[in-house]
C-alpha cells in the first residue's frame, strides 16, 4: 500500500538493509549444539557487539549487522550493558549514540539497552529478529531515545518467558518450580518490537510491523531485576511519568499494535507461585510527579499514534491518566481499549481519554489472500473479500468501553457496518467481562461517517464470541452521551436494555443496540462479602421487583472474599438476596457518590440474626482506616434517614428477613475520583447468623410489601431536532405505543394511543388501530381503525389493508377494549413480523414491518391490563447485508 486510505496513512515502510560496513556472524548450515535446536532448524549462534562500562566514547554509524546474536543470555547484535548514564549527565559530550544501522536476520534481539540511560538509538532498521527487537531489560533504563527506528517481522525466541511462543513456554521449564504447568497466554507470548521496561524513555517516529505478538509494549518491573537489583525503590516504574511518545505507528501485529500493561515476576519460582522468574504478572500504571504517588498526577501523552491491521487490538492501555490525541485506528479487531487499574482505579481520581482521533472499521485497504491470512471473507460497505481479524463473525469494535472512567471527545468513526451474522459497532464493550462499568464514562462530540445508525453502538447478546452474557460486567454496562452526538438525546445515559436496576418508566429502548436511553443520577456500590464468599447476589430495585439482576461476583468462587459491583440509580431503594446462606460480613463501598448522595438497601438475613454495623473511611493510598460512626437499631423505619455522620440507624424487619439501611456519602468528591477527598466511605456489617440457616432469599416476603411506584427523578432529555443533527439522511424516530385500562373512582376506562416524535394519535373506538409510517423518511402515511365485534371478530379487511401497504412500511398497532384473541385476522400480524406462536391477551401493542426481512426492532407486547412500547426506530430502514 502506497497511499493514505480513508484518512489513515497506510504507506508501507521501506528499510534499506545494506550498508558500507558489514559485521556478520559466520554460520553453520544447520542448527547445532544448543537447546534452541528444539525450536529452530537453523544455526542461532551468531556474533555480538557489546559495550561495557568505562568506555571513553562510543558512536556507531552506517553499519550493517547480519546473523548476529545468540539464543543465550547477554549476546545480542548491539548490547549496551550496565553503563549507567551515557549522555551529558554521565560526562559524555557528544552523547553516546548508534545510528543508521541495519540489523537483520538476527538470532536474539536488535538493540539491547541494559542498565544504561540517555542513549540515542536513531535511524535503525531491525528485520527478521528472534525475541524483543528494541529491548530495555531490567527496569532502571531511562531517558533513552528511539528515534525513527523500524522493526519488521519480529519472531519468538527462547530467552525470557515474554519472548517465548506457546510451544516454547510449555517446553522450557528451567527456573520453574516442580509441577509447574505453563499458561502461555498469561505467562509468555509477549514478543514485541519495542519492549519498554521503564516508561521514561522516548519513542519518536518509530514503526513496528509484523510482530508475532505486539508492536510497542510498556511493561513494569516492580523492582529492578538482574544486575540492576536495588537501583530503585519498589513500585517506582509504575508511577514514573512517560517520556515522549510521538508520531509512532504499529500495524500487522498479532496481539496488538501497542500494550501498556502488566509487569514481570521479580521473585524466583516457589511453591506458592511456581512460575519462573520474569514471567508476566499484573501491574498497574499511575504516573505522578517524581514517581511519587503523593504528588500530582502527570498524564502519559500519546500523540499521533497510528495503528492498523492488528489482529486483536490497535492499542490496549491500562492505568491512570493515559491521554491520546490525534491518533488513528483502522482495520483492527478492536481499535482501542482504555482499562483502569485495580479493584477500582488503583490511582483514584485518574482518568483516561482519547481526543481528536479517527477510528476506521473496514477501510478500502482490503489486503490480499496469502497463506498467512487465515481469516478471509466478506466485509466493508460493499461486502468484498478482505482480511478479517480473528474470525469472519468476530465483533469488530472501534472504541471498546471496559471499566473507566474514560472520556472520548471529538472523534470520528468511519465504516463500521454490522452484517447479518456479525455485530460490528463503532462503540462496543469488552466481551465476557466480570468487572465494573463506570457511569462516568463520557462521550461527546462524536462524528459518524459511513456508519449506519444501527452500527453506532452494540451492547452485546448471547451468541458467538459473547457467550451467554452472564458475567457481571456484561450486565451492568453504561456510558454517558454528554451532547447526544451518539444517541440524539443530549445528556442521556445508555444502559443495557435489560438492566432494571437503572431503568425508569420513560427510558427509550434501542433494539438494534440492545440498549436503552435513560436519564438519571448514577453511582456504584461495591459489595464485598466474607464467610462465606461463594454466593450469588440477587439485587432488586423496589420499583421493578419482577426484574431482579443476578450477579455472580468479579473474583471467582474460590476467593476468600467476593466483590459485586453494580451501578445504581441514586435516591432509590434496593434489596439484596443470596442463593446461599447470607455472608457473616458485608462491606458496602460508596463509589462515585458525591456528598449527600444516598440509596436505601434492604439485605436479606435469617430470622434471629444479630448485627454490628459501623461506618468508616479507608484511604487506599496510605492504607489507613478511620472509624466514623455506629449504626443503632431503630423500631421506626422512617428514622433511618435522620442520622448524621457519627451515628446512623438500621431497621431490622425480622418477619421479612430484611436489614434496612440508608447509605449516604458525607464528604466531597473530586470530579473523576471514585472516593471522597478523605477516602473511601464504607458501611461494614457483621452478622451473627443462626447455625444451619439456608439460602437467604427474602423476595417472596419483600414483595409486594416493599414495591414502590416507578418514578422518573431526572426528566428525559428532548431529542435533538433534525436541524441540529449532522447532515445525514439517518436519524432516530421515537415512537410510543400504549394500551391500558384505568379506574377513575367507580368508572373503568380504556386508553390507547400511538405517539410519533411527540405527536399523539389517540384510538377512539374499540378494536385495533393501525398507523402506517413510510420506512425511508419516517413520515406518517395513514391511521385507520378496525372496530371490534364480539360476534364477528376484527374484520378481514385488516388483511386487505396490510396487503395494500407499500413494501418497507412500518406498521404500528394498538388495541382498545377487550381484544379478540383468535381468528383469521391474526394471520395478518404474522405478515408484518409477529411470532406465529404468540398468545394474544386483552391489551396489545405491536411495532411491525412490511418488507422482505424482519428488523431487530419488530416487537409485540401483550398483557391483561397494560401493554407499552417506547423505542426508537432507525430511519431509513435498511436491511443488513448477510455474510
C-alpha positions, 0 to 999 in steps of 0.5 A, a space after each residue: 500500500 502506497 497511499 493514505 486510505 480513508 484518512 489513515 496513512 497506510 504507506 508501507 515502510 521501506 528499510 534499506 538493509 545494506 550498508 558500507 560496513 558489514 559485521 556478520 556472524 559466520 554460520 553453520 548450515 544447520 542448527 547445532 549444539 544448543 537447546 534452541 535446536 528444539 525450536 529452530 532448524 537453523 544455526 542461532 549462534 551468531 556474533 555480538 557487539 557489546 559495550 561495557 562500562 568505562 568506555 571513553 566514547 562510543 558512536 556507531 554509524 552506517 553499519 550493517 549487522 547480519 546473523 548476529 546474536 545468540 539464543 543465550 543470555 547477554 549476546 545480542 547484535 548491539 548490547 549496551 550493558 550496565 553503563 549507567 548514564 551515557 549522555 551529558 549527565 554521565 560526562 559524555 559530550 557528544 552523547 553516546 549514540 548508534 545510528 543508521 544501522 541495519 540489523 537483520 536476520 538476527 538470532 536474539 534481539 536488535 538493540 539491547 539497552 541494559 542498565 544504561 540511560 540517555 542513549 540515542 538509538 536513531 535511524 535503525 532498521 531491525 528485520 527478521 529478529 528472534 525475541 524483543 527487537 528494541 529491548 530495555 531489560 531490567 527496569 532502571 533504563 531511562 531517558 533513552 531515545 528511539 528515534 525513527 527506528 523500524 522493526 519488521 517481522 519480529 519472531 519468538 525466541 527462547 530467552 525470557 518467558 515474554 519472548 517465548 511462543 506457546 510451544 516454547 513456554 510449555 517446553 522450557 521449564 528451567 527456573 520453574 518450580 516442580 509441577 509447574 504447568 505453563 499458561 502461555 497466554 498469561 505467562 509468555 507470548 509477549 514478543 514485541 518490537 519495542 519492549 519498554 521496561 521503564 516508561 521514561 524513555 522516548 519513542 519518536 517516529 518509530 514503526 513496528 510491523 509484523 510482530 508475532 505478538 505486539 508492536 510497542 509494549 510498556 511493561 513494569 518491573 516492580 523492582 529492578 531485576 538482574 544486575 540492576 537489583 536495588 537501583 530503585 525503590 519498589 513500585 517506582 516504574 509504575 508511577 514514573 511519568 512517560 517520556 515522549 511518545 510521538 508520531 509512532 505507528 504499529 500495524 500487522 501485529 498479532 496481539 496488538 499494535 501497542 500494550 501498556 500493561 502488566 509487569 514481570 515476576 521479580 521473585 524466583 519460582 516457589 511453591 506458592 507461585 511456581 512460575 519462573 522468574 520474569 514471567 508476566 504478572 499484573 501491574 498497574 500504571 499511575 504516573 505522578 510527579 517524581 514517581 511519587 504517588 503523593 504528588 500530582 498526577 502527570 498524564 502519559 501523552 500519546 500523540 499521533 499514534 497510528 495503528 492498523 491491521 492488528 489482529 486483536 487490538 490497535 492499542 490496549 492501555 491500562 492505568 491512570 491518566 493515559 491521554 491520546 490525541 490525534 491518533 488513528 485506528 483502522 482495520 483492527 479487531 478492536 481499535 482501542 481499549 482504555 482499562 483502569 487499574 485495580 479493584 477500582 482505579 488503583 490511582 483514584 481520581 485518574 482518568 483516561 481519554 482519547 481526543 481528536 482521533 479517527 477510528 476506521 472499521 473496514 477501510 478500502 485497504 482490503 489486503 490480499 489472500 496469502 497463506 498467512 491470512 487465515 481469516 478471509 471473507 466478506 466485509 466493508 460497505 460493499 461486502 468484498 473479500 478482505 482480511 478479517 481479524 480473528 474470525 469472519 463473525 468476530 465483533 469488530 469494535 472501534 472504541 471498546 468501553 471496559 471499566 473507566 472512567 474514560 472520556 472520548 471527545 471529538 472523534 470520528 468513526 468511519 465504516 463500521 457496518 454490522 452484517 447479518 451474522 456479525 455485530 460490528 459497532 463503532 462503540 462496543 464493550 469488552 466481551 465476557 467481562 466480570 468487572 465494573 462499568 463506570 457511569 462516568 464514562 463520557 462521550 461527546 462530540 462524536 462524528 459518524 461517517 459511513 456508519 449506519 445508525 444501527 452500527 453506532 453502538 452494540 451492547 452485546 447478546 448471547 451468541 458467538 464470541 459473547 457467550 451467554 452474557 452472564 458475567 457481571 460486567 456484561 450486565 451492568 454496562 453504561 456510558 454517558 452521551 454528554 451532547 447526544 452526538 451518539 444517541 440524539 438525546 443530549 445528556 442521556 445515559 445508555 444502559 443495557 436494555 435489560 438492566 432494571 436496576 437503572 431503568 425508569 418508566 420513560 427510558 427509550 429502548 434501542 433494539 438494534 443496540 440492545 440498549 436503552 436511553 435513560 436519564 438519571 443520577 448514577 453511582 456504584 456500590 461495591 459489595 464485598 462479602 466474607 464467610 462465606 464468599 461463594 454466593 450469588 447476589 440477587 439485587 432488586 430495585 423496589 420499583 421493578 421487583 419482577 426484574 431482579 439482576 443476578 450477579 455472580 461476583 468479579 473474583 471467582 468462587 474460590 476467593 476468600 472474599 467476593 466483590 459485586 459491583 453494580 451501578 445504581 440509580 441514586 435516591 432509590 431503594 434496593 434489596 439484596 438476596 443470596 442463593 446461599 446462606 447470607 455472608 457473616 460480613 458485608 462491606 458496602 463501598 460508596 463509589 462515585 457518590 458525591 456528598 449527600 448522595 444516598 440509596 436505601 438497601 434492604 439485605 436479606 438475613 435469617 430470622 434471629 440474626 444479630 448485627 454490628 454495623 459501623 461506618 468508616 473511611 479507608 484511604 487506599 493510598 496510605 492504607 489507613 482506616 478511620 472509624 466514623 460512626 455506629 449504626 443503632 437499631 431503630 423500631 421506626 423505619 422512617 428514622 433511618 434517614 435522620 442520622 448524621 455522620 457519627 451515628 446512623 440507624 438500621 431497621 431490622 424487619 425480622 418477619 421479612 428477613 430484611 436489614 434496612 439501611 440508608 447509605 449516604 456519602 458525607 464528604 466531597 468528591 473530586 470530579 473523576 475520583 471514585 472516593 471522597 477527598 478523605 477516602 473511601 466511605 464504607 458501611 461494614 456489617 457483621 452478622 451473627 447468623 443462626 447455625 444451619 440457616 439456608 439460602 437467604 432469599 427474602 423476595 417472596 416476603 419483600 414483595 409486594 410489601 416493599 414495591 414502590 411506584 416507578 418514578 422518573 427523578 431526572 426528566 428525559 432529555 428532548 431529542 435533538 431536532 433534525 436541524 441540529 443533527 449532522 447532515 445525514 439522511 439517518 436519524 432516530 424516530 421515537 415512537 410510543 405505543 400504549 394500551 391500558 385500562 384505568 379506574 377513575 373512582 367507580 368508572 373503568 376506562 380504556 386508553 390507547 394511543 400511538 405517539 410519533 416524535 411527540 405527536 399523539 394519535 389517540 384510538 377512539 373506538 374499540 378494536 385495533 388501530 393501525 398507523 402506517 409510517 413510510 420506512 425511508 423518511 419516517 413520515 406518517 402515511 395513514 391511521 385507520 381503525 378496525 372496530 371490534 365485534 364480539 360476534 364477528 371478530 376484527 374484520 378481514 379487511 385488516 388483511 386487505 389493508 396490510 396487503 395494500 401497504 407499500 413494501 418497507 412500511 412500518 406498521 404500528 398497532 394498538 388495541 382498545 377494549 377487550 381484544 379478540 384473541 383468535 381468528 383469521 385476522 391474526 394471520 395478518 400480524 404474522 405478515 408484518 413480523 409477529 411470532 406465529 406462536 404468540 398468545 394474544 391477551 386483552 391489551 396489545 401493542 405491536 411495532 411491525 414491518 412490511 418488507 422482505 426481512 424482519 428488523 431487530 426492532 419488530 416487537 409485540 407486547 401483550 398483557 391483561 391490563 397494560 401493554 407499552 412500547 417506547 423505542 426508537 426506530 432507525 430511519 431509513 430502514 435498511 436491511 443488513 447485508 448477510 455474510 
